[in-house]
Amino acid sequence: MKLLHIDAGITGEGSVSRQVSAAVVQAARDAIPALEVVRRDLDADAIPHLGSQHLGTAEGAGVLQEFLDADVIVIGAPMYNFTIPSQLKAWFDRIVVAGKTFRYTEAGPEGLAGGKKIIVASARGNLYAPGTPLAVNDFHEPYLRAVFKFIGIDDVTILRAEGVAFGPEQREAAVQVALAAAPAVVAELRTALAA
Ligand SMILES: Cc1cc2nc3c(=O)[nH]c(=O)nc-3n(C[C@H](O)[C@H](O)[C@H](O)COP(=O)(O)O)c2cc1C
């Protein structure tokens, strides 16, 4: 089983999303000894924004192939300005590719990348629970679910640490909520592997 570990946060050691994504990957390593982990750090090694000079280059093909080869993708995804970081958007621009991960048919679009599991470590400064005034500003988690669904992936689990900007105590509590969800997610992974 191959796990692709992606991080997009720019706050290094202090990053909540990195802390949670790393904990998930470590728990998965511990639970599944044969697991092969591939690392992609979108801050240390940014993928250029898609432009005329980059269309169809070998680098883009490499990013796509790495995604296609993975069974599980763990993504550290902070919310920046109500959506995902542009570093992560640049990654999506390389993996959402007509003819590779989706295609249009007479019946409409069809996802071609099904069968993968996505685990997102979501970190946000504010609170966006359904029914709250800020819920309409959440273009972060709904975006992630929508784009993965478009390419055929419904199996998206989100470990959420939110309200982290409200102060150190709230931040720590939010991190603990997200970390507490990790064992069940990893247990499910191990079961899926055994099936
Ligand atoms: C450039 C930038 C933009 C941000 N925009 C938002 C935002 O729109 N809404 C929000 O709730 N938090 C926002 N935040 C707060 C982050 O989501 C929060 O600090 C989160 O923990 C960042 O992830 P990290 O800890 O992994 O770096 C922003 C932070 C940065 C650095």
The ligand as an ORCA input file, in Angstrom:
! r2SCAN-3c Opt
* xyz 0 1
  C      -2.357     33.662      4.663
  C      -3.325     33.165      5.707
  C      -4.677     33.283      5.456
  C      -5.592     32.815      6.396
  N      -6.908     32.902      6.116
  C      -7.819     32.407      6.994
  C      -9.211     32.441      6.711
  O      -9.655     32.908      5.683
  N     -10.055     31.922      7.625
  C      -9.625     31.340      8.783
  O     -10.440     30.851      9.556
  N      -8.310     31.270      9.069
  C      -7.406     31.794      8.214
  N      -6.062     31.730      8.498
  C      -5.648     31.050      9.725
  C      -5.200     29.646      9.420
  O      -6.199     28.892      8.784
  C      -4.790     28.942     10.722
  O      -3.780     29.694     11.358
  C      -4.285     27.545     10.459
  O      -3.862     26.966     11.658
  C      -3.107     27.564      9.488
  O      -2.639     26.262      9.290
  P      -1.230     25.823      9.877
  O      -1.327     25.956     11.378
  O      -1.081     24.413      9.428
  O      -0.186     26.732      9.293
  C      -5.134     32.229      7.591
  C      -3.753     32.120      7.820
  C      -2.859     32.583      6.902
  C      -1.385     32.430      7.149
*
